């Protein structure tokens, strides 16, 4: 089974609890079978009128199944999620403030609960890491892209998940606007080269969950392969050198 890339708005199972006007709470939690074996990850969101608090539990369940239940106290950003049928199970990355900057934090589901949250790359700032996106490639590897603000224009960075311990060193990647619409493409520095599709907003690339993962290693005909994109994004993206 190919792992799936998920966002805070589109997860394996998303439920809306109609509880009337109230602040919106949400949780990322794992669902298990009666024997405690992992089944799938859910993002449960209450109905309400205020902004979503992604880290306030909705259900009274085993607390080990809920990811980062104290995250709203830290002002944590919304999670990027990827759900796989094997290692690394569900894996999550989000931003957290520290010392005047914001840095990426990660966790993954293990046999008996969520791994304690840890920094993806330590605290090498000060700068702002934001808008993380997790990409599950067809070979099962998991890749992270995000924006980093270091006092100038934001740059997109890439890192690969190294099972089970952590992440490769961050590497900046190219990002450019399409000449034919709002779609963008970013090349990731590993073969074959998946391409992340992103919306263009205010003349910048904003990472979103990719609707396609394309390969530049497509054989002798040079054709780009992959599934078609949706949501108004081009289904013939550029693959950057």
KAZI-V970584 format. One record per residue. N is the residue number from 0. SS is DSSP state (H for helix, E for strand, L for the rest). PHI is phi in whole degrees, 0 to 359 (999 if undefined). OMEGA is omega in whole degrees, -180 to 180 (999 if undefined). Layout:
BEGIN
[[N:SS:PHI:OMEGA] [N:SS:PHI:OMEGA]]
END
This chain:
BEGIN
[[0:L:999:180] [1:L:285:179] [2:L:296:-175] [3:E:248:175] [4:E:273:-174] [5:E:227:173] [6:E:241:177] [7:L:294:-180] [8:L:257:-177] [9:E:217:-175] [10:L:241:-179] [11:L:310:176] [12:E:222:179] [13:E:236:-179] [14:E:240:175] [15:E:246:-180] [16:E:262:-175] [17:L:275:-176] [18:L:243:178] [19:L:84:-177] [20:L:297:179] [21:L:183:174] [22:L:303:-175] [23:E:272:173] [24:E:254:178] [25:E:210:177] [26:E:217:167] [27:E:255:-175] [28:E:216:-179] [29:E:260:174] [30:E:253:-177] [31:E:237:174] [32:L:277:-177] [33:L:303:179] [34:L:269:179] [35:L:86:179] [36:L:279:-178] [37:E:298:176] [38:E:245:-179] [39:E:196:180] [40:E:253:179] [41:E:240:163] [42:E:249:-179] [43:E:258:-176] [44:E:236:174] [45:E:284:170] [46:L:278:-180] [47:L:183:-174] [48:L:247:-178] [49:L:265:177] [50:L:295:-177] [51:E:286:169] [52:E:260:-169] [53:L:289:-170] [54:L:240:176] [55:L:252:-174] [56:L:305:-180] [57:L:264:-174] [58:L:251:173] [59:L:270:-178] [60:L:231:176] [61:L:309:-175] [62:H:298:179] [63:H:291:-179] [64:H:273:-177] [65:E:262:-180] [66:L:278:167] [67:L:51:-175] [68:L:293:178] [69:L:260:-173] [70:H:299:-179] [71:H:293:177] [72:H:292:178] [73:H:269:-175] [74:L:72:-177] [75:L:295:177] [76:L:281:-179] [77:L:293:-175] [78:L:275:161] [79:E:261:-174] [80:E:229:168] [81:E:223:-176] [82:E:240:-177] [83:L:237:-179] [84:L:278:177] [85:L:221:175] [86:L:301:0] [87:L:266:-173] [88:L:55:176] [89:L:290:180] [90:E:229:-175] [91:E:229:174] [92:E:225:177] [93:E:207:-178] [94:E:260:179] [95:E:216:179] [96:E:283:176] [97:E:197:174] [98:L:58:178] [99:L:88:176] [100:E:241:173] [101:E:228:-174] [102:E:225:-176] [103:E:274:178] [104:E:239:-180] [105:E:220:173] [106:E:205:173] [107:E:217:178] [108:E:283:174] [109:E:243:-170] [110:L:303:-173] [111:L:241:179] [112:E:147:179] [113:E:285:173] [114:L:299:177] [115:L:305:-177] [116:L:299:178] [117:E:221:179] [118:E:291:179] [119:L:294:-178] [120:L:229:-178] [121:L:72:-179] [122:L:236:-174] [123:L:274:-172] [124:L:294:13] [125:L:274:171] [126:L:198:-178] [127:E:242:170] [128:E:262:-176] [129:E:212:174] [130:E:53:178] [131:E:291:175] [132:E:225:176] [133:E:258:-180] [134:E:243:175] [135:E:262:-178] [136:L:282:-179] [137:L:301:-180] [138:L:278:178] [139:L:93:179] [140:L:286:-177] [141:E:243:-175] [142:E:232:-177] [143:E:242:171] [144:E:234:-178] [145:E:199:177] [146:E:260:176] [147:E:235:176] [148:E:256:-177] [149:L:237:179] [150:L:97:176] [151:L:230:177] [152:L:300:-180] [153:L:295:177] [154:E:237:176] [155:E:274:179] [156:E:238:180] [157:E:230:172] [158:E:210:-180] [159:E:250:179] [160:E:285:-179] [161:E:253:-176] [162:L:296:-8] [163:L:258:-162] [164:L:270:-174] [165:E:168:-166] [166:E:229:175] [167:L:289:-180] [168:L:297:-178] [169:L:292:180] [170:E:231:177] [171:E:291:179] [172:L:234:-178] [173:L:283:174] [174:E:210:180] [175:E:215:-179] [176:E:276:174] [177:L:284:177] [178:L:279:-171] [179:L:240:180] [180:L:152:-173] [181:L:278:-175] [182:L:286:176] [183:E:229:176] [184:E:223:177] [185:E:230:178] [186:E:269:179] [187:L:251:-167] [188:L:276:172] [189:L:206:-180] [190:L:266:-14] [191:L:292:-168] [192:L:262:172] [193:L:293:178] [194:E:240:177] [195:E:269:175] [196:E:268:-178] [197:E:215:175] [198:E:286:171] [199:E:260:179] [200:E:227:179] [201:L:54:175] [202:L:62:174] [203:E:220:176] [204:E:272:178] [205:E:248:-177] [206:E:301:172] [207:L:227:176] [208:L:297:-176] [209:L:291:174] [210:L:272:178] [211:L:212:169] [212:L:240:-175] [213:L:256:179] [214:E:240:174] [215:L:278:179] [216:L:269:-167] [217:L:249:178] [218:L:96:-171] [219:L:289:-177] [220:L:280:176] [221:L:75:-179] [222:L:285:176] [223:L:281:-178] [224:E:248:178] [225:L:150:180] [226:L:277:-179] [227:L:291:180] [228:L:269:178] [229:L:233:177] [230:L:57:176] [231:L:79:180] [232:L:272:-179] [233:L:295:175] [234:L:260:176] [235:L:224:-174] [236:L:285:173] [237:L:289:169] [238:L:251:-173] [239:L:284:178] [240:L:291:999]]
END
